[in-house]
Amino acid sequence: MSCGCVSLISDFFSLIANFILSTITTLGYGGVFVMMVLESMVFPSPSEVVMPFAGYIASQGRFNLIIVIVISTFGSLVGSLISYYIGKHWGTNLVARYGKYVLVSVDDLQKTEQWFAKRGEFTIFFARLVPVVRHLISLVAGVAEMDVKKFCVFTIAGAAIWNSLMAYLGFYLGENWHLITQYTDEISFVIVVLIVIGVVWYVARHLIKRQRLRQKNQSS
């Protein structure tokens, strides 16, 4: 059963990777742009595949490495802005209406807003360099209504560094560009585990808090 699930997941990601390679091969720079827009919108279009492959194509003389970096960074910004405005326009209402079902309150939202007001620049910049997290951070920034100009500046800065690194590695490794995913997949797995642990801690903390409040009300 577990082996079957692993096989299905592996086939799923192989299908995604093949779609990415086919899109870039067919559409050229436009394919890089589209894939990076999707990557910043929580779609399963990992830049760990997109950028090294584009870097490899540049090493073959079919792409210009600088243009790849510029176009991919612009794609990251466009996708991030779409996610940002989705979070900004619908996030608060969703939290207010359905947040209680996932143990997220308006008070939690206010704390998030305060966090981004104080540390938003660092959070956005750092998150762009972290697998998995960068897919989600723009939505959170939108919900927190972070200043959009600052959001754009630090999104571009973080995305440019990450995209340049991935593209250069693909350029340097050439036909072995796919080796990068072996390392980034391991990092992504660790980050997912840490996120799951964080979610479990968050849920447990809220359940305990709710239980204590209930006991307090009953005693009074």
VMD Tcl script that draws the C-alpha trace (Angstrom):
set ca {
  {0.00 0.00 0.00}
  {2.70 2.46 1.05}
  {4.87 1.39 -1.89}
  {1.91 2.04 -4.19}
  {1.46 5.55 -2.76}
  {5.16 6.30 -3.19}
  {4.97 5.04 -6.77}
  {1.93 7.22 -7.50}
  {3.65 10.29 -6.04}
  {6.78 9.55 -8.04}
  {4.75 9.15 -11.25}
  {2.90 12.40 -10.51}
  {6.10 14.41 -10.11}
  {7.62 12.75 -13.19}
  {4.56 13.83 -15.15}
  {4.95 17.39 -13.88}
  {8.66 17.43 -14.73}
  {7.98 16.18 -18.25}
  {5.30 18.84 -18.70}
  {7.73 21.55 -17.56}
  {10.48 20.38 -19.92}
  {8.04 20.09 -22.81}
  {6.62 23.57 -22.19}
  {10.04 25.21 -22.03}
  {11.27 23.32 -25.09}
  {8.16 24.33 -27.06}
  {7.65 27.93 -25.89}
  {11.26 28.92 -25.18}
  {11.60 31.95 -22.93}
  {7.81 32.15 -22.77}
  {7.74 28.67 -21.26}
  {10.20 29.74 -18.55}
  {8.03 32.76 -17.77}
  {4.79 30.74 -17.58}
  {6.33 28.04 -15.39}
  {7.73 30.59 -12.95}
  {4.39 32.41 -12.76}
  {2.74 29.11 -11.85}
  {5.55 28.29 -9.40}
  {4.75 31.43 -7.43}
  {1.01 30.64 -7.39}
  {1.17 27.40 -5.39}
  {1.01 25.28 -8.55}
  {3.34 22.24 -8.64}
  {5.86 23.80 -11.00}
  {9.10 23.63 -9.00}
  {11.80 26.12 -9.92}
  {14.29 23.40 -8.99}
  {13.31 21.81 -12.32}
  {12.50 24.91 -14.37}
  {15.65 26.95 -13.76}
  {18.36 24.24 -13.98}
  {16.82 22.97 -17.22}
  {16.72 26.52 -18.62}
  {20.35 26.92 -17.51}
  {21.23 23.70 -19.31}
  {19.59 24.96 -22.50}
  {21.61 28.17 -22.13}
  {24.78 26.09 -21.92}
  {23.82 24.65 -25.31}
  {23.60 28.14 -26.78}
  {19.83 28.08 -27.30}
  {19.10 30.50 -24.44}
  {20.90 33.52 -23.08}
  {21.54 32.97 -19.37}
  {20.98 36.62 -18.40}
  {17.66 36.73 -20.29}
  {16.61 33.49 -18.57}
  {17.27 35.03 -15.16}
  {15.47 38.28 -15.97}
  {12.42 36.58 -17.48}
  {12.17 34.00 -14.69}
  {12.42 36.69 -12.01}
  {9.70 38.71 -13.71}
  {7.57 35.55 -13.84}
  {8.18 35.00 -10.12}
  {7.04 38.56 -9.41}
  {3.88 38.25 -11.52}
  {2.88 34.97 -9.91}
  {3.66 36.30 -6.44}
  {1.55 39.41 -7.03}
  {-1.40 37.30 -8.16}
  {-1.14 35.24 -4.97}
  {-0.65 38.42 -2.92}
  {-3.86 40.00 -4.21}
  {-5.80 36.76 -3.80}
  {-4.74 36.74 -0.16}
  {-5.43 40.45 0.26}
  {-8.94 40.48 -1.23}
  {-10.30 37.13 -0.03}
  {-8.00 35.97 2.78}
  {-9.48 38.04 5.61}
  {-13.07 37.10 4.75}
  {-12.15 33.43 4.53}
  {-10.46 33.56 7.93}
  {-13.42 35.36 9.47}
  {-15.92 32.90 8.01}
  {-14.12 29.57 8.02}
  {-11.04 30.10 10.18}
  {-12.61 28.54 13.25}
  {-12.83 25.20 11.44}
  {-9.02 25.10 11.04}
  {-8.31 26.79 14.40}
  {-7.34 30.13 12.84}
  {-8.88 33.20 14.44}
  {-9.07 36.89 13.60}
  {-6.64 37.40 16.49}
  {-4.14 35.15 14.69}
  {-4.65 37.26 11.60}
  {-3.89 40.44 13.53}
  {-0.69 38.88 14.87}
  {0.30 37.99 11.31}
  {-0.31 41.57 10.22}
  {1.85 42.85 13.08}
  {4.61 40.40 12.14}
  {4.66 41.56 8.51}
  {4.52 45.20 9.57}
  {7.74 44.70 11.57}
  {9.57 41.92 9.70}
  {7.83 41.64 6.35}
  {10.85 42.58 4.25}
  {13.12 39.95 5.80}
  {10.34 37.33 5.75}
  {9.62 37.75 2.04}
  {13.29 37.86 1.05}
  {14.24 34.80 3.09}
  {11.14 32.82 2.08}
  {12.01 33.21 -1.61}
  {15.17 31.22 -0.91}
  {13.40 28.34 0.84}
  {11.75 25.48 -1.09}
  {8.04 24.87 -0.35}
  {7.75 28.04 1.78}
  {8.13 30.36 -1.22}
  {5.00 28.82 -2.78}
  {2.89 30.01 0.16}
  {4.45 33.20 1.47}
  {2.84 35.56 -1.04}
  {-0.66 34.51 0.02}
  {0.26 35.13 3.66}
  {1.75 38.54 2.79}
  {-1.48 39.45 1.01}
  {-3.64 38.38 3.92}
  {-1.39 40.45 6.21}
  {-1.74 43.38 3.76}
  {2.00 43.98 3.57}
  {2.98 47.16 1.73}
  {2.90 46.11 -1.92}
  {5.94 48.18 -2.95}
  {8.11 46.57 -0.29}
  {6.63 43.22 -1.20}
  {7.68 43.68 -4.83}
  {11.20 44.88 -4.01}
  {12.03 41.99 -1.70}
  {10.27 39.42 -3.87}
  {12.41 40.50 -6.82}
  {15.58 40.47 -4.72}
  {14.97 36.99 -3.30}
  {13.70 35.52 -6.57}
  {16.63 36.95 -8.56}
  {19.16 35.33 -6.22}
  {17.41 31.95 -6.18}
  {16.71 31.87 -9.92}
  {20.28 32.93 -10.73}
  {21.70 30.18 -8.51}
  {19.49 27.47 -10.02}
  {20.11 28.65 -13.59}
  {23.86 28.88 -13.10}
  {24.00 25.39 -11.59}
  {22.09 24.04 -14.58}
  {24.45 25.90 -16.90}
  {27.51 24.56 -15.07}
  {26.31 20.94 -14.82}
  {25.09 20.79 -18.41}
  {23.50 17.43 -19.21}
  {23.69 16.52 -15.52}
  {21.42 19.42 -14.53}
  {18.85 16.99 -13.13}
  {21.24 16.06 -10.30}
  {20.20 19.28 -8.58}
  {16.72 17.92 -7.90}
  {18.17 15.04 -5.88}
  {19.49 17.50 -3.31}
  {16.61 19.97 -3.43}
  {14.07 17.13 -3.05}
  {15.77 16.10 0.20}
  {15.70 19.69 1.46}
  {12.05 20.03 0.47}
  {11.21 16.84 2.36}
  {12.86 18.14 5.52}
  {10.99 21.45 5.21}
  {7.66 19.67 4.70}
  {8.32 17.60 7.84}
  {9.11 20.77 9.79}
  {5.92 22.41 8.51}
  {3.86 19.38 9.54}
  {5.44 19.47 12.99}
  {4.66 23.18 13.21}
  {1.03 22.60 12.20}
  {0.66 19.82 14.79}
  {2.15 22.09 17.46}
  {-0.17 24.93 16.43}
  {-3.27 22.72 16.55}
  {-2.28 21.16 19.89}
  {-1.59 24.61 21.37}
  {-4.99 25.92 20.31}
  {-6.84 22.82 21.50}
  {-5.16 23.07 24.91}
  {-5.95 26.77 25.08}
  {-9.57 26.11 24.15}
  {-9.86 23.35 26.75}
  {-8.45 25.56 29.50}
  {-10.86 28.35 28.56}
  {-13.78 25.91 28.67}
  {-12.74 24.61 32.10}
  {-12.37 28.18 33.35}
  {-15.88 29.06 32.15}
  {-17.33 25.94 33.75}
  {-15.64 26.66 37.11}
  {-16.90 30.23 37.11}
}
mol new
graphics top color blue
foreach p $ca { graphics top sphere $p radius 0.5 }
foreach p [lrange $ca 0 end-1] q [lrange $ca 1 end] { graphics top cylinder $p $q radius 0.2 }
display resetview
